[in-house]
Amino acid sequence: MFEFDQYLGFISFLTILTIGFWLMIFLLTFVIPYWLIGALREYLKYGRNKGTVEDKQTK
């Protein structure tokens, strides 16, 4: 069937595959939406204060 080194290789392959799967799920469900929402908030905050910032710079 399997020799011991093949068994260790198979177990390490499954471990790496599982870690990659859960990392992808974590990134897609938490990190990327958090980053996009934060970027959108900053963009909206800058856009709302854009007129006052430009007025202060010209004075």
URMOQUI-V390836 format. One record per pair of residues at least 24 apart in sequence whose C-alpha atoms are under 6 Angstrom apart, sorted by the first residue. I is the first residue (numbers start at 1). J is the second residue. Records with the same first field share a line. If there is no record, write none. Layout:
# URMOQUI-V390836
I->J ; J
This chain:
# URMOQUI-V390836
none
